Amino acid sequence: MSPYFWFAPGGAVLALLFALLLAVRNMKLSEGTEPMKEVAKAVRIGAMAYLKQQYKGVSLYFMVVFVLLGALAATGLQSWFVPFAFLTGGFFSGLSGFIGMSVGVRSSARTTNAAKQSLNAGLRVAFNSGMVMGLTVVGLGLVDLSIWYVILNAVYANLPVAEKLTAITSTMIAFGIGASSMALFARVGGGIFTKAADVGADLVGKVEAGIPEDDPRNPAVIADNVGDNVGDIAGMGADLYESYVDSIVASMALSVVAFAGSGFEVNGVLLPMVLAGVGIISSIVGSFLVRAGEKAEQKVLLAALRRGTYGATILSAVLGFVVTKWLLPSHVQVYWAIVSGLLAGVIVGYFTERYTSDTYKPVQGIAAEAKTSPATVIIEGLAVGMNSTIPIVITVAVAIITSYYMAGGASNPGLGLYGIGISAVGMLATLGITLATDAYGPVADNAGGNAEMTHQEPIVRERTDALDSLGNTTAATGKGFAIASAALTALALIAAYRDESRVMSQKLFGFVKEIDLSVMNPRLVAGVFLGAMIPMGVCSMIMRAVGRTASKIVDEVRRQFRDIKGLMEGTAKPDYASAVTICTKAAQKEMISPSLLAIIAPVVVGLVLGTEGVVGFLLGGLSAGFCLAIFMANSGGAWDNAKKFVEKGNYGGKGSPAHHAAVVGDTVGDPLKDAAGPSLNILLKLQSMVSIVVLGLILKVSSYLPWLNR
């Protein structure tokens, strides 16, 4: 075992220990008054009940897929390690979301209480909770990767180096499927829950009844706060866990071809893992730079978070050069691919911020349209979201070209493709702190809800609102970051699919079967159109699911306002549990269809159109899904902050016609940014990995179909 390998498990242990330290530190803080504790407890119970129900349902899916993967292994079309790798990927993905949410639901009231002291105190509690999420994700991700590398390295120790590394990386892709599957269910189910509760609470509470956001009289207010945790913490944690491990595994798979015969095959496989390990160190150092003053302005708070993320990025770039020099002394040019990924992440974050923060003109322009009508708010928000795709897509396109050629793609295409994969690892190397800036948002949102429901001093709500508004921007930035890295990772996985096809055809047929990737190949072109269709279909299903569930919440809230005497006067308590139950049952039912469509579609395309059709399918899905995901995330984030911009007193402030119009825009944007949009970055990678794992089956079936052998 190479001594460089131990940077990965060492970094993982460091991440988990520091996460534990931060969690213990947060738990030692006071939750405040008894009413504050009661609200936090209600949210905690609802969130844990939802996760328990979700894991029960998802476990059935994992059992079925485990059996199917076992059948592939029994027929010689996959390794026997693949079904078990699949299970561990799903387990660690779910565990990272569970731990992050457990700390998040216990930190919201503590954030409210800390905000009584100062804005910086509230920021530190919420941010530390986010750091627990971020470090747990990267720590558990590297633990899973390290365990499997040690096991497989020992099992295949007697094979030639190239054959051994091919066997290791092919198996490790399977645990990426487990992670992605869990992430998809968590994102879709949690997204449906949170946005149905949010939309229902807003439409009846703020628009119809005219009561403030998070008013304790609103029967859906607890469900709304529960949804923030199950969707935006547990779901997001599982989501970015799979982004993290998938980028590493994709790069490891590509390194086998990139460094064939160079003597650096093993070090090429280890570089993504070691880079992730030093990225953890950078994230921890960066977290100490996050401090804010007492000005409740987005500029001040954004500057505080930027110090942390930019500091971590710079340190990661420096350490990245050191590890590249160590591992690949004759291929140091690969370092520039890492830098291109780091820079692309920063640039994507910058443009996302410009389109979603109320500090800039796009969001202020949406708020200005609220003076006219909800229709113009929606039109302007759609335009902002569409326009935001331009600089972000250009940034990723430049990163692809730069990383390919600077890694050496002109003379060695395999090395160029490895550069694309390693640029995605570079982008996600500082995920520990980048995810923290995202995960802290739901904690701040819940803190504001707690302040409103327990009637805290206005200064407390002002501070939590400032933290929440920043959370909307950082959440949008985090989504843009995840989407951009997903595009790079998915492209690397498509390249890995081509390489794996050559290996598998040699194994099955005794010769290498080349894939015809000509644009004149009708199977490839048909696959492109089918692939572009799937993101639309999946988003449609999720949007409709949110709409149907929100309608049930609207009916329930109206019923309680109508039937519970004294509710509007504040002399009677609403039945919070009924709204939580409605959202839980609906989310569990509604998440099945879009998730299964995403998983089954590439298999069906492969069986009908063969490997060329699958490549086209994956490229079409990547192109359409990438742009659609950016549009949804940024338009939703812009609408949300436009509403908050009005609530600060602009254009009439809370309760004005402009405010009602802005709320409608925010309501339209909620399912876009927190349910449908985030599912797409998982979709892009999951479909690629499913295609790789079932490749043996596709090749075997294709050999018997006459239209695929002409």
FENGIZI-V394042 format. One line per field, one symbol per residue. phi: phi as a letter, one per 20 degrees, with the letter a starting at -180 (. if undefined). A space follows every 10 residues. Layout:
# FENGIZI-V394042
phi->???
This chain:
# FENGIZI-V394042
phi->.fffgfffff fffgffffff gfffffffff enffgfffff ffffffffff fgffffffff fffffgffff ffffenebff fggffgffff ffffffffff fgfffedfff fgfffffaff ffffffffff fgffffffff ffffgfgfff fffffegeeg gfffffffff ffffffffff ffffffffff ffffffffff fffeffeeem effmfffffe fffffffgef eedfffffff gfffffffff fffffffgdg mendgfffff ggffffffff gfffffffee bcedfedfgf ffffffgfff ffffffffff ffffffecfe cffggfffff ffffffffff ffffeceffd fgffffffff feagffffff ffffffffff ffffgfffff fffffffoff ebgfffffff fffffffege ggeffffeff gfffffffff fffdlfggff ffffffffff ffffffffff ffffffffff ffffffffff fffffffedn beefeedffe fffffffgff ffffgffffg ffffffffff fffgffffff feeefnffen ecefefffff fgffffffff ffffffgfee gffffffedm ffffgfgfff ffffffffff gfffffffff ffffffffoe lomfnegfff fffffffffg ffedcfgfff ffggeffffg fffeggffff fgfddffdcd
